[in-house]
Every structure is written in C-alpha cells, then in structure tokens.
C-alpha cells in the first residue's frame, strides 16, 4: 500500500469542475497517487464543503455526489475529539488559520497521513505534510 493522503475540499472541487483552472493539476495528482496505490482520506468536514453545490441542486444531486465520493475515495473520515483537540492546538499556534482548515490538517496529523493535498498556499507554513497544487 502507498502513502496515506488527506484531500482538502479545494482539490475535490477542482477535480470535479473541468472549467476550474486547477482541474488538470488536480486530476493529474490524483491519477499519479492512484498509480502509486495511495490511500485517500476525506475528512467529513470536507464532505460537507463539497456537497454545498450539490445541495443547491437538490437531494438527488447530494446522493449522486456522495456516491461518487465514496466510490472514488472511500467512506469519509469522522472528525472526532482527537482531531478537534489537534485543530485547537493548530489554531492556537497559527492564529491566521481558519477552523475548517485546521480540522483538515489536524485529521492528517492524527491519522499519521503522509500528505495533505490542497490548493491553499497558506497551509504550507502550518504543516510539513502539505502539498499545494497550483495550476
């Protein structure tokens, strides 16, 4: 088995939107990680963020997008007490980071992920596992 990779909502949204300027780089990164047999982790917070657009289109689209996410990346990982505490520590140490971002990074820390994929450059100063996809 390859690396454990936590996915941020920015990567998934870019991946699913062919008009997004980062679509090609997101698709390429995910494809390369699949070839390398990476195990993907999608925190449940990310699930909530990527389903907002689907929710605007109705329950059928929410169910479809959830099914797509599960098929592609597995069951979303719950945000538990350990992740919440790690996120609080991150926010305490890096006051500029937002709570949702801290929760995604904290999930990577708690599960011992090898990498966190995002498009947000601000994360690079917070965690060494962060890889920013630029496009």
Steps between C-alpha positions, in 0.01 A plus 500: 500500500621850419483826686201620700376826350242736650303696242382856554172619352686737267660202326172309463315805371776563245495134401124497440488830308660471156485881467700556819851634428646229728298212354784354293754513784249348746409220258868431430590490871214263584583277202869484602407418859265224385780347292720516810220322692436784742218472750283810496336650807218752473414656837125532558542878512626485141193294411279779634692763305488317167130421531390865527470543123320167471259604776401802292397257224290274722509173690562291191822689426612466864453122481679482164798708616528299825495176303770635268714607792466163674575307181808709425644558847322279753286583799555848647711506816322634811619808685540372855626638831868435419470688172309783670771534764778496239313766300474718813876469549558601138273802537681594821839482330392649166235761568446578134381150410125451484333225701390292196855506365641410842263202518620360166866543593433357847336194343824437309704536817281271708478219246868530413442587136799540273357793310220756490396625156353849475505804274542737796858633526442626855509141626868458412608699806283288729589140417792329325272235343317758287539488123344791319365437153543807284362531153 
